[in-house]
Amino acid sequence: MTCTEFLALLDELIDDAVTPQTRTQLQEHLKGCEHCEVTLSTTRKTIDIYRSHEVYELPTSVRERLHAAIMARCKNGC
C-alpha cells in the first residue's frame, strides 16, 4: 500500500468503515511509515479536540505573528 492509497482510506479508517482485510493492509502500512502514522494520530487528535469544544487560547506572541502574517498576505493580494 502506498501513502496515497492510505490517505485515500483515512476517513474510512477513522470511521471504522473498512473491511478487515483493508484494515490489515492499513495497519501493515503504518508499521513501516512514520509519516502516515503521524498523519493518522494528528487527525484523530484534531477530531477529539473539535468534539470536545475546548477553546485553546493562543499565546499573545503567536496570535500577533499570525495576525501580522495574514495582514501582510492580504496587502499583497490574497
N, C-alpha and C positions, 0 to 999 in steps of 0.2 A: 504494500500500500504506500502511496506517495503522500507527501504533506498536503498536496492539493486535494486528493481524494479524502484525506482525513478531515480537512477543513470543510469540505462539501457535506460531510456527515455530522459535523459538530453539533448542530441543532438537534438532530435526531438522537444523538448520543446523550446529550444533556436531558432531553425529554424522555429518555428511556424508551425510544421508539425504534430500536434497531433489532434485527434478528440476532439470536445467539451467535450464529456464525459471523455476522458482521461485527458484533461486539468483540469477539475473539480477535478478529483481524485488527480492529482499532486498538485493542489492548496490546497486541504484539507490536504495532507501530509505535505506541507510546513508550514501550520498553527501550527502543533504540533512538528515540527522537526527543531530545530535551526541548526543542522549540515548540513542538506540538503539546508536550506535557505542560509547559508554561502557559501556552495559549488556553488549554482546557482549564487549568487551575485559575487563571486570571478571569476567564469568562464566568466560571462558577462563582468566584468571589464577587464579581460585579453584579451578578444576578442576586446574590444574597444581600448585598448592600442595598440594592434597589428595592428588594422586597421588604427589607426591614424599615424602610422610610427614614433611616437615620440621616441627619444633616451633619455634614462634616464641614467645619469652618476652616477655610484656607488661612494659613498664616499670612499676615499682612504683607510681608515681602513677596510671597508667591502671588498673591492677589494683585499687587501693584505691578509686578513684572508681566503677568498675564494681561492686565488691562493695557499696559504700555505696548505690548506686542500686538494686541488686537487693534489698537488705535493706529499704530504705525502701518499695519497691513491695510486698514481701511483708507488711510491717507494716500496709499499707493494704488488704490483702485481695487478693492476686494475682489 
